[in-house]
Amino acid sequence: MQCEAHQILKRNGLYYILMEMGGSYAEGTKYRSYVLESDNILGSYVLKKLLIAESGASGTTNDKIHACTPGMFTIGGNDILYYAGTDDLTNPFFNAVWDLCAAVMTDPL
């Protein structure tokens, strides 16, 4: 299992890490994006929730297998999650076509 953290956010006195977790190409394990939470920037962090609960959250099917490399921004009062997604499991991860996806998050944290 591989994990990568991509962004730290602070909201209402709490710290959140946006991260991805997944397996190897050989295992066929999906990459998914998660939120970890702590009251201290140094941790310890607990897994709070899965960010993209269903495939196709961006309105397309290009994220139906993997959704990773998350980053969140607030634009016009909306939390927008940007992430990479692919529906290609026939190639190794590094050969797959990864599209940049975006989804409005109603309750991201």
Biopython code that builds the backbone (N, CA, C, O; Angstrom):
import numpy as np
from Bio.PDB.StructureBuilder import StructureBuilder

atoms = [
    (1, "MET", "N", (0.853, -1.182, 0.000)),
    (1, "MET", "CA", (0.000, 0.000, 0.000)),
    (1, "MET", "C", (0.894, 1.238, 0.000)),
    (1, "MET", "O", (1.873, 1.307, 0.743)),
    (2, "GLN", "N", (0.556, 2.193, -0.821)),
    (2, "GLN", "CA", (1.319, 3.442, -0.913)),
    (2, "GLN", "C", (0.441, 4.597, -0.476)),
    (2, "GLN", "O", (-0.744, 4.641, -0.806)),
    (3, "CYS", "N", (1.018, 5.535, 0.267)),
    (3, "CYS", "CA", (0.307, 6.740, 0.710)),
    (3, "CYS", "C", (1.126, 7.965, 0.352)),
    (3, "CYS", "O", (2.351, 7.958, 0.476)),
    (4, "GLU", "N", (0.453, 9.015, -0.090)),
    (4, "GLU", "CA", (1.104, 10.297, -0.366)),
    (4, "GLU", "C", (0.212, 11.416, 0.139)),
    (4, "GLU", "O", (-0.990, 11.427, -0.126)),
    (5, "ALA", "N", (0.804, 12.365, 0.873)),
    (5, "ALA", "CA", (0.081, 13.553, 1.331)),
    (5, "ALA", "C", (0.354, 14.691, 0.359)),
    (5, "ALA", "O", (1.481, 14.867, -0.105)),
    (6, "HIS", "N", (-0.691, 15.466, 0.053)),
    (6, "HIS", "CA", (-0.544, 16.502, -0.962)),
    (6, "HIS", "C", (-0.870, 17.909, -0.484)),
    (6, "HIS", "O", (-0.395, 18.875, -1.080)),
    (7, "GLN", "N", (-1.662, 18.058, 0.567)),
    (7, "GLN", "CA", (-2.028, 19.403, 1.003)),
    (7, "GLN", "C", (-2.433, 19.370, 2.465)),
    (7, "GLN", "O", (-3.052, 18.412, 2.929)),
    (8, "ILE", "N", (-2.075, 20.436, 3.195)),
    (8, "ILE", "CA", (-2.537, 20.629, 4.566)),
    (8, "ILE", "C", (-3.408, 21.873, 4.588)),
    (8, "ILE", "O", (-3.019, 22.920, 4.072)),
    (9, "LEU", "N", (-4.590, 21.757, 5.187)),
    (9, "LEU", "CA", (-5.522, 22.878, 5.329)),
    (9, "LEU", "C", (-5.773, 23.107, 6.815)),
    (9, "LEU", "O", (-5.706, 22.174, 7.616)),
    (10, "LYS", "N", (-6.064, 24.364, 7.177)),
    (10, "LYS", "CA", (-6.474, 24.664, 8.544)),
    (10, "LYS", "C", (-7.825, 25.348, 8.480)),
    (10, "LYS", "O", (-8.002, 26.365, 7.810)),
    (11, "ARG", "N", (-8.784, 24.757, 9.203)),
    (11, "ARG", "CA", (-10.127, 25.330, 9.271)),
    (11, "ARG", "C", (-10.674, 25.152, 10.676)),
    (11, "ARG", "O", (-10.627, 24.063, 11.247)),
    (12, "ASN", "N", (-11.196, 26.248, 11.221)),
    (12, "ASN", "CA", (-11.836, 26.214, 12.542)),
    (12, "ASN", "C", (-10.944, 25.579, 13.610)),
    (12, "ASN", "O", (-11.422, 24.829, 14.462)),
    (13, "GLY", "N", (-9.640, 25.885, 13.559)),
    (13, "GLY", "CA", (-8.709, 25.411, 14.565)),
    (13, "GLY", "C", (-8.249, 23.965, 14.401)),
    (13, "GLY", "O", (-7.492, 23.462, 15.232)),
    (14, "LEU", "N", (-8.691, 23.294, 13.346)),
    (14, "LEU", "CA", (-8.274, 21.922, 13.089)),
    (14, "LEU", "C", (-7.434, 21.861, 11.818)),
    (14, "LEU", "O", (-7.561, 22.707, 10.933)),
    (15, "TYR", "N", (-6.585, 20.860, 11.742)),
    (15, "TYR", "CA", (-5.720, 20.662, 10.586)),
    (15, "TYR", "C", (-6.190, 19.445, 9.796)),
    (15, "TYR", "O", (-6.593, 18.431, 10.367)),
    (16, "TYR", "N", (-6.131, 19.564, 8.487)),
    (16, "TYR", "CA", (-6.577, 18.494, 7.603)),
    (16, "TYR", "C", (-5.491, 18.204, 6.576)),
    (16, "TYR", "O", (-4.924, 19.124, 5.986)),
    (17, "ILE", "N", (-5.210, 16.945, 6.369)),
    (17, "ILE", "CA", (-4.285, 16.535, 5.319)),
    (17, "ILE", "C", (-5.097, 15.845, 4.234)),
    (17, "ILE", "O", (-5.864, 14.922, 4.507)),
    (18, "LEU", "N", (-4.918, 16.308, 2.990)),
    (18, "LEU", "CA", (-5.500, 15.621, 1.841)),
    (18, "LEU", "C", (-4.448, 14.651, 1.341)),
    (18, "LEU", "O", (-3.314, 15.047, 1.070)),
    (19, "MET", "N", (-4.810, 13.397, 1.217)),
    (19, "MET", "CA", (-3.835, 12.380, 0.838)),
    (19, "MET", "C", (-4.485, 11.325, -0.034)),
    (19, "MET", "O", (-5.708, 11.243, -0.143)),
    (20, "GLU", "N", (-3.640, 10.525, -0.647)),
    (20, "GLU", "CA", (-4.107, 9.407, -1.460)),
    (20, "GLU", "C", (-3.520, 8.125, -0.907)),
    (20, "GLU", "O", (-2.467, 8.125, -0.269)),
    (21, "MET", "N", (-4.217, 7.042, -1.162)),
    (21, "MET", "CA", (-3.738, 5.736, -0.728)),
    (21, "MET", "C", (-4.162, 4.721, -1.786)),
    (21, "MET", "O", (-5.291, 4.754, -2.276)),
    (22, "GLY", "N", (-3.249, 3.827, -2.126)),
    (22, "GLY", "CA", (-3.555, 2.802, -3.114)),
    (22, "GLY", "C", (-2.452, 1.766, -3.158)),
    (22, "GLY", "O", (-1.495, 1.812, -2.386)),
    (23, "GLY", "N", (-2.608, 0.835, -4.076)),
    (23, "GLY", "CA", (-1.659, -0.255, -4.168)),
    (23, "GLY", "C", (-0.875, -0.233, -5.454)),
    (23, "GLY", "O", (-0.733, 0.806, -6.098)),
    (24, "SER", "N", (-0.378, -1.365, -5.811)),
    (24, "SER", "CA", (0.458, -1.463, -7.000)),
    (24, "SER", "C", (-0.376, -1.853, -8.217)),
    (24, "SER", "O", (-1.505, -2.327, -8.088)),
    (25, "TYR", "N", (0.194, -1.645, -9.385)),
    (25, "TYR", "CA", (-0.463, -2.046, -10.631)),
    (25, "TYR", "C", (-0.745, -3.543, -10.623)),
    (25, "TYR", "O", (-1.817, -3.977, -11.046)),
    (26, "ALA", "N", (0.196, -4.322, -10.151)),
    (26, "ALA", "CA", (0.042, -5.778, -10.128)),
    (26, "ALA", "C", (-1.134, -6.198, -9.241)),
    (26, "ALA", "O", (-1.841, -7.158, -9.550)),
    (27, "GLU", "N", (-1.337, -5.472, -8.138)),
    (27, "GLU", "CA", (-2.439, -5.791, -7.233)),
    (27, "GLU", "C", (-3.788, -5.337, -7.780)),
    (27, "GLU", "O", (-4.829, -5.886, -7.419)),
    (28, "GLY", "N", (-3.761, -4.317, -8.665)),
    (28, "GLY", "CA", (-5.006, -3.762, -9.180)),
    (28, "GLY", "C", (-5.774, -2.969, -8.140)),
    (28, "GLY", "O", (-6.980, -2.768, -8.279)),
    (29, "THR", "N", (-5.086, -2.514, -7.091)),
    (29, "THR", "CA", (-5.735, -1.762, -6.025)),
    (29, "THR", "C", (-5.995, -0.327, -6.467)),
    (29, "THR", "O", (-5.106, 0.339, -6.997)),
    (30, "LYS", "N", (-7.198, 0.137, -6.248)),
    (30, "LYS", "CA", (-7.572, 1.500, -6.639)),
    (30, "LYS", "C", (-6.893, 2.531, -5.747)),
    (30, "LYS", "O", (-6.707, 2.317, -4.549)),
    (31, "TYR", "N", (-6.529, 3.653, -6.356)),
    (31, "TYR", "CA", (-6.072, 4.817, -5.599)),
    (31, "TYR", "C", (-7.295, 5.661, -5.274)),
    (31, "TYR", "O", (-8.129, 5.920, -6.142)),
    (32, "ARG", "N", (-7.398, 6.083, -4.034)),
    (32, "ARG", "CA", (-8.493, 6.925, -3.589)),
    (32, "ARG", "C", (-7.935, 8.069, -2.754)),
    (32, "ARG", "O", (-6.845, 7.968, -2.190)),
    (33, "SER", "N", (-8.699, 9.161, -2.682)),
    (33, "SER", "CA", (-8.295, 10.351, -1.941)),
    (33, "SER", "C", (-9.054, 10.426, -0.616)),
    (33, "SER", "O", (-10.261, 10.194, -0.560)),
    (34, "TYR", "N", (-8.319, 10.753, 0.443)),
    (34, "TYR", "CA", (-8.881, 10.765, 1.793)),
    (34, "TYR", "C", (-8.543, 12.071, 2.507)),
    (34, "TYR", "O", (-7.682, 12.832, 2.064)),
    (35, "VAL", "N", (-9.242, 12.316, 3.628)),
    (35, "VAL", "CA", (-8.964, 13.436, 4.523)),
    (35, "VAL", "C", (-8.578, 12.868, 5.883)),
    (35, "VAL", "O", (-9.253, 11.989, 6.418)),
    (36, "LEU", "N", (-7.469, 13.388, 6.438)),
    (36, "LEU", "CA", (-7.042, 13.078, 7.805)),
    (36, "LEU", "C", (-7.233, 14.342, 8.637)),
    (36, "LEU", "O", (-7.142, 15.449, 8.107)),
    (37, "GLU", "N", (-7.496, 14.189, 9.933)),
    (37, "GLU", "CA", (-7.785, 15.338, 10.793)),
    (37, "GLU", "C", (-6.970, 15.273, 12.079)),
    (37, "GLU", "O", (-6.728, 14.197, 12.626)),
    (38, "SER", "N", (-6.541, 16.475, 12.560)),
    (38, "SER", "CA", (-5.829, 16.581, 13.836)),
    (38, "SER", "C", (-6.052, 17.964, 14.430)),
    (38, "SER", "O", (-6.356, 18.918, 13.713)),
    (39, "ASP", "N", (-5.899, 18.063, 15.733)),
    (39, "ASP", "CA", (-5.955, 19.382, 16.366)),
    (39, "ASP", "C", (-4.560, 19.984, 16.520)),
    (39, "ASP", "O", (-4.414, 21.084, 17.052)),
    (40, "ASN", "N", (-3.527, 19.262, 16.052)),
    (40, "ASN", "CA", (-2.146, 19.723, 16.111)),
    (40, "ASN", "C", (-1.497, 19.464, 14.750)),
    (40, "ASN", "O", (-1.601, 18.358, 14.219)),
    (41, "ILE", "N", (-0.839, 20.459, 14.188)),
    (41, "ILE", "CA", (-0.245, 20.299, 12.866)),
    (41, "ILE", "C", (0.780, 19.159, 12.826)),
    (41, "ILE", "O", (1.001, 18.559, 11.774)),
    (42, "LEU", "N", (1.403, 18.864, 13.968)),
    (42, "LEU", "CA", (2.385, 17.789, 14.026)),
    (42, "LEU", "C", (1.755, 16.411, 14.227)),
    (42, "LEU", "O", (2.463, 15.404, 14.217)),
    (43, "GLY", "N", (0.426, 16.354, 14.411)),
    (43, "GLY", "CA", (-0.271, 15.079, 14.551)),
    (43, "GLY", "C", (-0.486, 14.725, 15.999)),
    (43, "GLY", "O", (-0.144, 15.500, 16.892)),
    (44, "SER", "N", (-1.029, 13.610, 16.226)),
    (44, "SER", "CA", (-1.294, 12.546, 15.276)),
    (44, "SER", "C", (-2.633, 12.794, 14.548)),
    (44, "SER", "O", (-3.554, 13.408, 15.087)),
    (45, "TYR", "N", (-2.699, 12.296, 13.319)),
    (45, "TYR", "CA", (-3.864, 12.476, 12.467)),
    (45, "TYR", "C", (-4.690, 11.204, 12.437)),
    (45, "TYR", "O", (-4.153, 10.099, 12.517)),
    (46, "VAL", "N", (-5.995, 11.368, 12.323)),
    (46, "VAL", "CA", (-6.894, 10.237, 12.184)),
    (46, "VAL", "C", (-7.610, 10.343, 10.843)),
    (46, "VAL", "O", (-7.901, 11.439, 10.364)),
    (47, "LEU", "N", (-7.885, 9.204, 10.257)),
    (47, "LEU", "CA", (-8.615, 9.156, 8.994)),
    (47, "LEU", "C", (-10.041, 9.611, 9.244)),
    (47, "LEU", "O", (-10.762, 9.023, 10.050)),
    (48, "LYS", "N", (-10.440, 10.665, 8.544)),
    (48, "LYS", "CA", (-11.782, 11.205, 8.749)),
    (48, "LYS", "C", (-12.769, 10.691, 7.723)),
    (48, "LYS", "O", (-13.856, 10.241, 8.084)),
    (49, "LYS", "N", (-12.408, 10.749, 6.434)),
    (49, "LYS", "CA", (-13.364, 10.303, 5.421)),
    (49, "LYS", "C", (-12.710, 10.134, 4.065)),
    (49, "LYS", "O", (-11.615, 10.633, 3.808)),
    (50, "LEU", "N", (-13.404, 9.427, 3.221)),
    (50, "LEU", "CA", (-13.048, 9.277, 1.822)),
    (50, "LEU", "C", (-13.575, 10.505, 1.086)),
    (50, "LEU", "O", (-14.748, 10.852, 1.228)),
    (51, "LEU", "N", (-12.717, 11.172, 0.295)),
    (51, "LEU", "CA", (-13.149, 12.385, -0.403)),
    (51, "LEU", "C", (-14.066, 12.101, -1.587)),
    (51, "LEU", "O", (-15.111, 12.734, -1.736)),
    (52, "ILE", "N", (-13.680, 11.165, -2.412)),
    (52, "ILE", "CA", (-14.495, 10.808, -3.574)),
    (52, "ILE", "C", (-15.110, 9.450, -3.274)),
    (52, "ILE", "O", (-14.458, 8.417, -3.426)),
    (53, "ALA", "N", (-16.356, 9.456, -2.853)),
    (53, "ALA", "CA", (-17.003, 8.221, -2.429)),
    (53, "ALA", "C", (-17.446, 7.361, -3.603)),
    (53, "ALA", "O", (-17.484, 6.135, -3.496)),
    (54, "GLU", "N", (-17.778, 7.993, -4.714)),
    (54, "GLU", "CA", (-18.227, 7.223, -5.864)),
    (54, "GLU", "C", (-17.443, 7.632, -7.094)),
    (54, "GLU", "O", (-16.940, 8.752, -7.184)),
    (55, "SER", "N", (-17.346, 6.723, -8.027)),
    (55, "SER", "CA", (-16.646, 7.057, -9.273)),
    (55, "SER", "C", (-17.493, 8.006, -10.093)),
    (55, "SER", "O", (-18.716, 8.049, -9.953)),
    (56, "GLY", "N", (-16.843, 8.756, -10.937)),
    (56, "GLY", "CA", (-17.554, 9.704, -11.791)),
    (56, "GLY", "C", (-17.979, 10.970, -11.076)),
    (56, "GLY", "O", (-18.886, 11.658, -11.544)),
    (57, "ALA", "N", (-17.350, 11.301, -9.953)),
    (57, "ALA", "CA", (-17.740, 12.479, -9.183)),
    (57, "ALA", "C", (-17.534, 13.765, -9.965)),
    (57, "ALA", "O", (-18.193, 14.770, -9.695)),
    (58, "SER", "N", (-16.628, 13.741, -10.929)),
    (58, "SER", "CA", (-16.366, 14.945, -11.717)),
    (58, "SER", "C", (-17.371, 15.112, -12.849)),
    (58, "SER", "O", (-17.277, 16.067, -13.620)),
    (59, "GLY", "N", (-18.336, 14.195, -12.963)),
    (59, "GLY", "CA", (-19.327, 14.274, -14.029)),
    (59, "GLY", "C", (-18.911, 13.492, -15.263)),
    (59, "GLY", "O", (-19.621, 13.491, -16.268)),
    (60, "THR", "N", (-17.768, 12.830, -15.192)),
    (60, "THR", "CA", (-17.292, 12.004, -16.299)),
    (60, "THR", "C", (-16.978, 10.612, -15.754)),
    (60, "THR", "O", (-17.089, 10.371, -14.552)),
    (61, "THR", "N", (-16.596, 9.724, -16.616)),
    (61, "THR", "CA", (-16.230, 8.385, -16.147)),
    (61, "THR", "C", (-14.722, 8.191, -16.116)),
    (61, "THR", "O", (-14.247, 7.086, -15.852)),
    (62, "ASN", "N", (-13.955, 9.261, -16.384)),
    (62, "ASN", "CA", (-12.502, 9.103, -16.438)),
    (62, "ASN", "C", (-11.864, 8.915, -15.074)),
    (62, "ASN", "O", (-10.651, 8.723, -14.990)),
    (63, "ASP", "N", (-12.641, 8.964, -14.013)),
    (63, "ASP", "CA", (-12.092, 8.715, -12.678)),
    (63, "ASP", "C", (-12.720, 7.470, -12.050)),
    (63, "ASP", "O", (-12.733, 7.328, -10.827)),
    (64, "LYS", "N", (-13.238, 6.574, -12.884)),
    (64, "LYS", "CA", (-13.980, 5.457, -12.313)),
    (64, "LYS", "C", (-13.114, 4.405, -11.640)),
    (64, "LYS", "O", (-13.630, 3.582, -10.884)),
    (65, "ILE", "N", (-11.816, 4.411, -11.893)),
    (65, "ILE", "CA", (-10.944, 3.454, -11.212)),
    (65, "ILE", "C", (-10.065, 4.142, -10.176)),
    (65, "ILE", "O", (-10.010, 3.714, -9.023)),
    (66, "HIS", "N", (-9.385, 5.192, -10.577)),
    (66, "HIS", "CA", (-8.465, 5.872, -9.662)),
    (66, "HIS", "C", (-8.866, 7.341, -9.509)),
    (66, "HIS", "O", (-9.281, 7.983, -10.474)),
    (67, "ALA", "N", (-8.738, 7.862, -8.294)),
    (67, "ALA", "CA", (-8.923, 9.287, -8.005)),
    (67, "ALA", "C", (-7.866, 9.648, -6.983)),
    (67, "ALA", "O", (-7.971, 9.274, -5.815)),
    (68, "CYS", "N", (-6.838, 10.381, -7.420)),
    (68, "CYS", "CA", (-5.716, 10.651, -6.524)),
    (68, "CYS", "C", (-5.133, 12.041, -6.768)),
    (68, "CYS", "O", (-5.628, 12.800, -7.602)),
    (69, "THR", "N", (-4.085, 12.356, -6.034)),
    (69, "THR", "CA", (-3.380, 13.634, -6.092)),
    (69, "THR", "C", (-4.334, 14.801, -5.802)),
    (69, "THR", "O", (-4.452, 15.717, -6.617)),
    (70, "PRO", "N", (-5.013, 14.776, -4.650)),
    (70, "PRO", "CA", (-6.020, 15.791, -4.362)),
    (70, "PRO", "C", (-5.444, 17.143, -3.961)),
    (70, "PRO", "O", (-4.371, 17.235, -3.364)),
    (71, "GLY", "N", (-6.174, 18.168, -4.300)),
    (71, "GLY", "CA", (-5.906, 19.532, -3.863)),
    (71, "GLY", "C", (-7.237, 20.255, -3.783)),
    (71, "GLY", "O", (-8.072, 20.092, -4.672)),
    (72, "MET", "N", (-7.463, 21.056, -2.739)),
    (72, "MET", "CA", (-8.749, 21.725, -2.587)),
    (72, "MET", "C", (-8.566, 23.228, -2.489)),
    (72, "MET", "O", (-7.632, 23.719, -1.856)),
    (73, "PHE", "N", (-9.474, 23.942, -3.124)),
    (73, "PHE", "CA", (-9.473, 25.397, -3.138)),
    (73, "PHE", "C", (-10.897, 25.875, -2.930)),
    (73, "PHE", "O", (-11.850, 25.191, -3.303)),
    (74, "THR", "N", (-11.038, 27.046, -2.336)),
    (74, "THR", "CA", (-12.351, 27.654, -2.187)),
    (74, "THR", "C", (-12.456, 28.778, -3.205)),
    (74, "THR", "O", (-11.667, 29.723, -3.190)),
    (75, "ILE", "N", (-13.432, 28.664, -4.081)),
    (75, "ILE", "CA", (-13.659, 29.652, -5.133)),
    (75, "ILE", "C", (-15.129, 30.036, -5.101)),
    (75, "ILE", "O", (-16.003, 29.180, -5.239)),
    (76, "GLY", "N", (-15.402, 31.318, -4.918)),
    (76, "GLY", "CA", (-16.787, 31.780, -4.887)),
    (76, "GLY", "C", (-17.610, 31.119, -3.796)),
    (76, "GLY", "O", (-18.808, 30.898, -3.974)),
    (77, "GLY", "N", (-16.986, 30.800, -2.672)),
    (77, "GLY", "CA", (-17.685, 30.167, -1.562)),
    (77, "GLY", "C", (-17.870, 28.663, -1.710)),
    (77, "GLY", "O", (-18.448, 28.024, -0.832)),
    (78, "ASN", "N", (-17.387, 28.089, -2.811)),
    (78, "ASN", "CA", (-17.496, 26.646, -3.037)),
    (78, "ASN", "C", (-16.147, 25.967, -2.846)),
    (78, "ASN", "O", (-15.122, 26.469, -3.305)),
    (79, "ASP", "N", (-16.151, 24.824, -2.168)),
    (79, "ASP", "CA", (-14.944, 24.012, -2.052)),
    (79, "ASP", "C", (-14.848, 23.143, -3.296)),
    (79, "ASP", "O", (-15.717, 22.308, -3.552)),
    (80, "ILE", "N", (-13.786, 23.345, -4.065)),
    (80, "ILE", "CA", (-13.564, 22.602, -5.301)),
    (80, "ILE", "C", (-12.394, 21.650, -5.066)),
    (80, "ILE", "O", (-11.299, 22.076, -4.698)),
    (81, "LEU", "N", (-12.635, 20.373, -5.280)),
    (81, "LEU", "CA", (-11.581, 19.376, -5.178)),
    (81, "LEU", "C", (-11.051, 19.099, -6.578)),
    (81, "LEU", "O", (-11.801, 18.721, -7.479)),
    (82, "TYR", "N", (-9.754, 19.294, -6.745)),
    (82, "TYR", "CA", (-9.080, 18.951, -8.000)),
    (82, "TYR", "C", (-8.295, 17.668, -7.745)),
    (82, "TYR", "O", (-7.678, 17.510, -6.691)),
    (83, "TYR", "N", (-8.320, 16.764, -8.702)),
    (83, "TYR", "CA", (-7.602, 15.508, -8.539)),
    (83, "TYR", "C", (-7.355, 14.884, -9.908)),
    (83, "TYR", "O", (-7.959, 15.282, -10.904)),
    (84, "ALA", "N", (-6.477, 13.921, -9.939)),
    (84, "ALA", "CA", (-6.207, 13.183, -11.173)),
    (84, "ALA", "C", (-7.054, 11.914, -11.161)),
    (84, "ALA", "O", (-7.231, 11.281, -10.120)),
    (85, "GLY", "N", (-7.570, 11.553, -12.326)),
    (85, "GLY", "CA", (-8.401, 10.358, -12.419)),
    (85, "GLY", "C", (-8.145, 9.606, -13.708)),
    (85, "GLY", "O", (-7.792, 10.192, -14.732)),
    (86, "THR", "N", (-8.330, 8.301, -13.640)),
    (86, "THR", "CA", (-8.200, 7.477, -14.830)),
    (86, "THR", "C", (-9.168, 6.306, -14.749)),
    (86, "THR", "O", (-9.546, 5.863, -13.665)),
    (87, "ASP", "N", (-9.560, 5.817, -15.916)),
    (87, "ASP", "CA", (-10.381, 4.609, -15.967)),
    (87, "ASP", "C", (-9.602, 3.477, -16.623)),
    (87, "ASP", "O", (-10.178, 2.479, -17.056)),
    (88, "ASP", "N", (-8.274, 3.646, -16.689)),
    (88, "ASP", "CA", (-7.409, 2.704, -17.389)),
    (88, "ASP", "C", (-6.682, 1.810, -16.399)),
    (88, "ASP", "O", (-5.796, 2.274, -15.681)),
    (89, "LEU", "N", (-7.041, 0.547, -16.352)),
    (89, "LEU", "CA", (-6.339, -0.389, -15.485)),
    (89, "LEU", "C", (-5.540, -1.391, -16.314)),
    (89, "LEU", "O", (-4.916, -2.300, -15.767)),
    (90, "THR", "N", (-5.563, -1.219, -17.643)),
    (90, "THR", "CA", (-4.837, -2.146, -18.506)),
    (90, "THR", "C", (-3.360, -1.811, -18.598)),
    (90, "THR", "O", (-2.549, -2.677, -18.926)),
    (91, "ASN", "N", (-3.002, -0.572, -18.314)),
    (91, "ASN", "CA", (-1.607, -0.136, -18.356)),
    (91, "ASN", "C", (-1.075, 0.044, -16.947)),
    (91, "ASN", "O", (-1.852, 0.262, -16.018)),
    (92, "PRO", "N", (0.238, -0.044, -16.772)),
    (92, "PRO", "CA", (0.805, 0.371, -15.476)),
    (92, "PRO", "C", (0.417, 1.824, -15.207)),
    (92, "PRO", "O", (0.173, 2.583, -16.145)),
    (93, "PHE", "N", (0.360, 2.211, -13.953)),
    (93, "PHE", "CA", (-0.091, 3.550, -13.590)),
    (93, "PHE", "C", (0.657, 4.644, -14.357)),
    (93, "PHE", "O", (0.065, 5.645, -14.761)),
    (94, "PHE", "N", (1.951, 4.446, -14.552)),
    (94, "PHE", "CA", (2.746, 5.488, -15.198)),
    (94, "PHE", "C", (2.482, 5.579, -16.704)),
    (94, "PHE", "O", (2.887, 6.559, -17.328)),
    (95, "ASN", "N", (1.817, 4.589, -17.304)),
    (95, "ASN", "CA", (1.470, 4.631, -18.733)),
    (95, "ASN", "C", (0.017, 4.985, -18.984)),
    (95, "ASN", "O", (-0.361, 5.242, -20.127)),
    (96, "ALA", "N", (-0.800, 5.006, -17.956)),
    (96, "ALA", "CA", (-2.226, 5.301, -18.115)),
    (96, "ALA", "C", (-2.418, 6.780, -18.445)),
    (96, "ALA", "O", (-1.552, 7.608, -18.162)),
    (97, "VAL", "N", (-3.553, 7.096, -19.042)),
    (97, "VAL", "CA", (-3.922, 8.491, -19.308)),
    (97, "VAL", "C", (-4.623, 9.028, -18.065)),
    (97, "VAL", "O", (-5.672, 8.519, -17.669)),
    (98, "TRP", "N", (-4.040, 10.056, -17.453)),
    (98, "TRP", "CA", (-4.584, 10.669, -16.239)),
    (98, "TRP", "C", (-5.173, 12.020, -16.605)),
    (98, "TRP", "O", (-4.467, 12.885, -17.123)),
    (99, "ASP", "N", (-6.441, 12.206, -16.343)),
    (99, "ASP", "CA", (-7.113, 13.476, -16.602)),
    (99, "ASP", "C", (-7.228, 14.278, -15.318)),
    (99, "ASP", "O", (-7.344, 13.718, -14.228)),
    (100, "LEU", "N", (-7.193, 15.610, -15.461)),
    (100, "LEU", "CA", (-7.431, 16.473, -14.316)),
    (100, "LEU", "C", (-8.942, 16.603, -14.150)),
    (100, "LEU", "O", (-9.649, 17.006, -15.074)),
    (101, "CYS", "N", (-9.425, 16.257, -12.962)),
    (101, "CYS", "CA", (-10.857, 16.279, -12.674)),
    (101, "CYS", "C", (-11.140, 17.334, -11.603)),
    (101, "CYS", "O", (-10.245, 17.713, -10.848)),
    (102, "ALA", "N", (-12.362, 17.796, -11.541)),
    (102, "ALA", "CA", (-12.781, 18.735, -10.506)),
    (102, "ALA", "C", (-14.195, 18.408, -10.087)),
    (102, "ALA", "O", (-15.031, 18.046, -10.915)),
    (103, "ALA", "N", (-14.461, 18.535, -8.798)),
    (103, "ALA", "CA", (-15.780, 18.282, -8.263)),
    (103, "ALA", "C", (-16.068, 19.268, -7.154)),
    (103, "ALA", "O", (-15.205, 19.528, -6.315)),
    (104, "VAL", "N", (-17.276, 19.825, -7.136)),
    (104, "VAL", "CA", (-17.703, 20.690, -6.051)),
    (104, "VAL", "C", (-18.029, 19.796, -4.860)),
    (104, "VAL", "O", (-18.805, 18.848, -4.979)),
    (105, "MET", "N", (-17.434, 20.101, -3.718)),
    (105, "MET", "CA", (-17.616, 19.287, -2.523)),
    (105, "MET", "C", (-18.604, 19.983, -1.596)),
    (105, "MET", "O", (-18.360, 21.114, -1.175)),
    (106, "THR", "N", (-19.711, 19.331, -1.274)),
    (106, "THR", "CA", (-20.701, 19.941, -0.394)),
    (106, "THR", "C", (-20.294, 19.860, 1.067)),
    (106, "THR", "O", (-20.658, 20.733, 1.855)),
    (107, "ASP", "N", (-19.549, 18.834, 1.443)),
    (107, "ASP", "CA", (-19.078, 18.660, 2.819)),
    (107, "ASP", "C", (-17.705, 18.018, 2.810)),
    (107, "ASP", "O", (-17.565, 16.864, 3.215)),
    (108, "PRO", "N", (-16.672, 18.751, 2.351)),
    (108, "PRO", "CA", (-15.366, 18.122, 2.148)),
    (108, "PRO", "C", (-14.638, 17.741, 3.427)),
    (108, "PRO", "O", (-13.903, 16.754, 3.444)),
    (109, "LEU", "N", (-14.828, 18.502, 4.496)),
    (109, "LEU", "CA", (-14.080, 18.232, 5.713)),
    (109, "LEU", "C", (-15.032, 17.908, 6.823)),
    (109, "LEU", "O", (-14.603, 17.647, 7.947)),
]
sb = StructureBuilder()
sb.init_structure("model")
sb.init_model(0)
sb.init_chain("A")
sb.init_seg("    ")
for serial, (resi, resn, name, xyz) in enumerate(atoms, 1):
    if name == "N":
        sb.init_residue(resn, " ", resi, " ")
    sb.init_atom(name, np.array(xyz, "f"), 0.0, 1.0, " ", f" {name:<3s}", serial, name[0])
structure = sb.get_structure()
